[in-house]
Amino acid sequence: QFATMALLSPGFENLYKDSKKLFEIKNGKFYTTANQEQLLFEVDYLSIEKGSLTVVKGANGSGKSMLTNFLTGYSDIDSFSGEIILDSSLKNAAYLSYPILIVNGKFRENLFDRKPPQDLCEALNITISDKVIDDNVTNLSYGEQQKLNLLRVFSLNSEVVILDEPLTNLDKNSIEQLINDIVSKKGKISIIAIMHSDELDIYADYILEIRHQQLIDINDI
């Protein structure tokens, strides 16, 4: 059944275009499901440039993940109404999400045999590169699991990276180094980070917040 469903067209192919913007929304409404019975949030107008750092904030359940899932085609196309243009680069976005999948094997196998970015390995002080990892993750701390997750995402070398709570379970030094690494990538790739804390705010080109069912750029207020 899942194999059959996977062959069906999701409908997003008509939304992706080679655009000057990363995405642009006009008079948009996002709903919890495709039947559009419950509104999550509305957007009057929003335009995000490529190569920017965008922070997304809001209370739990406000719709932060719905926004990023829709941008990357991981939701139902009918959960949105209005005008939206998505740049083609979003189709191949690298997505940091949870739960973290761990496989029983070596460190490189847990990167799915991709070469990790050396600068990020150094920034995060990776010390597990020679470790054999148990699939029940008894020999990896939560911080090490998060670092592994981050290396997977950035090893894809995607034009767009979406990070859902990237600082989770990291120590203070790792947080500082990761922020420095993210900031260094501004202008080279597009980064969207779902955040509850404010560490990235001063570096962000856009700070989007969902308040009272409205998505706004608080830098414009």
C-alpha positions in Angstrom: 0.0 0.0 0.0 2.8 2.4 0.9 4.7 1.5 -2.3 1.5 2.3 -4.4 1.0 5.6 -2.5 4.6 6.6 -3.1 4.0 6.5 -6.9 1.2 9.0 -6.7 2.0 12.6 -7.6 2.0 14.8 -4.5 1.1 17.9 -6.5 4.0 20.0 -5.3 5.8 19.7 -8.7 3.8 22.6 -10.0 4.8 24.9 -7.1 8.6 24.5 -7.5 10.2 27.0 -9.9 13.6 28.4 -10.5 12.9 31.6 -8.6 15.0 34.6 -7.4 13.5 34.0 -4.0 13.7 31.0 -1.7 9.9 31.2 -1.2 7.2 33.8 -1.5 3.7 33.6 0.1 0.7 35.9 -0.6 -2.6 35.7 1.3 -1.7 32.2 2.5 -3.5 30.0 5.0 -2.0 26.8 6.5 -4.3 24.2 7.9 -3.7 21.1 10.1 -5.0 18.7 7.5 -6.0 18.6 3.8 -9.7 19.0 4.6 -8.9 22.5 5.9 -11.2 22.3 8.9 -8.8 23.8 11.4 -6.6 26.8 10.6 -3.1 26.8 11.9 -1.9 30.3 10.8 -2.2 32.9 8.1 0.4 34.8 6.1 -0.5 38.2 4.5 2.8 38.5 2.6 6.2 36.9 3.1 9.3 36.9 0.9 12.5 35.1 1.8 15.8 35.6 -0.1 18.1 32.8 -1.0 21.3 32.5 1.0 19.6 33.9 4.1 19.4 32.7 7.7 15.7 32.5 8.8 14.7 31.7 12.3 11.2 30.4 12.9 9.5 30.7 16.3 6.2 30.0 17.9 4.5 28.0 20.7 4.3 24.2 20.5 1.6 23.2 18.0 1.5 26.6 16.4 2.6 25.3 13.0 6.4 25.8 12.8 6.9 22.2 11.5 3.9 22.5 9.2 5.6 25.5 7.5 8.9 23.7 6.9 7.2 20.4 5.9 5.2 22.2 3.3 8.2 24.1 1.9 9.9 20.7 1.3 6.8 18.8 0.1 6.5 16.6 3.2 2.9 17.5 3.8 -0.4 17.5 1.9 -0.6 20.1 -0.7 -4.2 20.8 0.1 -3.3 21.8 3.7 -2.5 25.3 2.1 -4.6 27.8 0.3 -3.4 31.0 -1.3 -0.5 32.0 -3.5 2.9 30.4 -3.0 6.1 30.1 -5.0 8.8 27.7 -3.9 12.3 27.7 -5.3 13.4 24.4 -6.9 16.3 24.2 -4.4 13.8 23.3 -1.6 13.1 20.0 -3.3 16.4 18.7 -2.1 16.7 20.4 1.2 18.6 18.7 4.0 16.4 18.3 7.0 17.5 17.9 10.7 14.5 16.2 12.3 13.7 13.7 15.0 13.7 10.9 16.2 17.4 10.3 15.3 17.9 7.1 13.4 21.0 5.1 14.6 22.2 2.0 12.9 24.4 -0.7 14.3 27.8 -0.1 12.8 30.8 2.2 12.5 30.6 6.0 12.6 31.0 6.3 8.8 28.1 3.8 8.3 26.0 6.1 10.5 26.7 8.9 8.1 25.5 6.6 5.3 29.0 6.5 4.0 29.1 10.2 3.3 32.2 12.3 4.1 31.5 14.6 7.0 32.5 18.3 6.7 35.8 18.7 8.4 35.1 22.2 9.6 32.0 21.0 11.4 33.8 18.0 12.9 36.4 20.3 14.4 33.8 22.8 15.5 31.7 20.1 17.3 34.8 18.3 18.7 33.8 15.0 17.2 35.3 12.2 19.3 33.3 9.2 18.1 34.8 8.7 14.6 36.5 5.5 15.7 33.6 4.2 17.7 31.4 1.2 16.8 27.9 2.3 17.5 25.1 0.1 19.0 21.7 0.5 17.4 20.2 0.8 20.8 22.5 3.9 21.3 23.7 2.8 24.7 27.2 4.0 23.9 26.2 7.4 22.6 25.2 10.3 24.7 22.3 12.5 23.6 24.8 15.2 22.7 26.8 12.8 20.6 23.6 11.7 18.8 22.7 15.3 18.0 26.2 15.9 16.6 25.9 12.8 14.4 22.5 14.1 13.2 24.0 17.5 12.4 26.9 15.9 10.5 24.5 13.9 8.4 22.6 17.0 7.4 25.6 19.1 6.5 27.4 16.2 4.7 24.6 16.4 2.0 26.0 19.7 0.7 22.5 20.9 0.0 21.6 24.4 -1.1 19.0 24.5 1.6 19.3 23.3 5.2 16.4 23.1 7.6 17.2 22.7 11.2 14.6 21.7 13.8 16.0 22.8 17.2 19.7 22.3 16.2 21.1 23.2 19.6 19.3 20.4 21.4 21.4 18.5 23.9 24.6 20.3 23.0 27.0 21.7 25.6 27.8 25.5 25.7 31.0 25.2 23.8 29.4 23.1 21.0 26.5 25.5 20.8 28.9 28.5 20.3 30.9 26.6 17.7 27.8 25.4 15.8 26.4 28.9 15.7 29.7 30.2 14.3 29.6 27.5 11.6 26.0 28.3 10.7 26.7 32.0 10.5 29.7 31.4 8.3 27.4 29.7 5.8 25.2 32.7 5.3 25.2 33.9 1.7 26.4 30.4 0.5 23.3 28.3 1.4 19.8 29.0 2.7 19.2 28.0 6.3 15.9 27.8 8.1 16.1 27.1 11.8 13.2 26.3 14.1 14.1 27.7 17.5 12.7 28.2 20.9 15.7 30.0 22.2 17.3 33.3 20.9 21.0 32.3 20.2 20.6 32.8 16.5 18.4 35.9 16.6 21.1 38.5 16.3 22.5 36.8 13.2 19.2 36.1 11.4 18.1 37.9 8.3 14.5 37.0 9.1 12.9 36.1 12.4 9.5 34.6 11.7 7.1 34.1 14.5 3.6 32.5 14.7 1.4 34.6 17.0 -2.3 34.4 17.3 -2.5 32.3 14.1 -0.5 34.9 12.2 3.0 34.3 10.7 4.9 37.6 10.8 8.5 38.7 10.4 9.2 40.4 13.7 12.1 42.4 12.1 9.5 44.3 10.2 7.5 45.3 13.3 
